[in-house]
Amino acid sequence: MLTIGVDIGGTKVGAGVVDEDGVIVAQTLRRTPADRPDLVAETVADVVRELAAGREIEAVGVGAAGFVDETRSIVRFAPNLAWREEPLQKKISGLVGLPVVVENDANAMAWGETRFGAGRGQSHVVCVTLGTGIGGGLVFNGALFRGRWGMGAELGHMQVVPDGRPCGCGQRGCWEQYASGNALVIEARRIADAHPGCAGILLGLAGGKIEGEEVTEAARRGDQAALEAFASLADWLGQGMADLAAVLDPGCFIVGGGVSRAADLFLDRARETFAERLTGRGHRPLAEVRLAELGASAGVVGAADLARQR
């Protein structure tokens, strides 16, 4: 029994045919027409038609970065693609003639990791995806938690600093402004501006504009400013997980997303901060903090499996 999973990102649409064991048997990639959100459904339909050719496909699961309603059909709000009340399920289903389920992309990743990746065997999982911002997914008692209106687990928008840095959601001080890829770059730039003497490697690599790849490479070469930026990210990540554990009490945290490719530079410190700041530490089990296993495929695998279980 085959289903297709589609992961709509800000720059790329990735898709794959996935079997019942979570194995991708065929995949493809397209550029996201981010400047034309009205064309995204057609792009998704194109990749589905390509992958479905010559195969019996049961359904399609689509992961989208935004607030997806409780019926898993309408994207209420997606800042990166300018969607507002977008009937994505209806559009794609009408184009491909297959059942379609739309899911938040971080939810899809969390489900994929829980079913087939780092969360296998765990019944209570919190997935934290570190990318440009922070996405989140919750699996409790073996079921994906979406909230009453389908918009739960927006972990990146917990407000951790009153009147802090402005966020793309319209609020200020959100967690993703301190523990994401963007936050890493902001902190590295701040340190380099204030103390250029400790950022020689970073400034040399950046050539005038510091971005995430330069921060990672500089940190691996021992640049003090880059290492301090990663330390800040780690501490904010650990603090956020401690706060989430106080509310949710999971058995496992899974850390994924693009920033997790540099996990060797921050994840151990994040685990230490989490343990230090956990409420009731020493008198409760310490949830494991695991690195995601499925990489960029997690959203595709999770979306496909959710479509199978629709």
JOVENRA-V637301 format. One line per field, one symbol per residue. psi: psi as a letter, one per 40 degrees, with the letter a starting at -180 (. if undefined). A space follows every 10 residues. Layout:
psi=???
This chain:
psi=hiihhhhhid dihiiihhae eehheiiiii hhgdegdeed dddddddddd deheihhdih hhhhgahhie efdhhdhgde efhhfhgddd dddddefihh hhihdddddd dddddebeeh ehdhhhhhhh bdahiiihhh feihheidee fifgdefhhe hhfaiiieee aifideeefa dddddddddd ddddgddefd ddddddfdhh iddddddddd eehddddddd dddddddddd ddddddddfi ehhhhaidde efdeeddddd ddddddehhf ieeiihiihi hideaeeddd dddddddde.
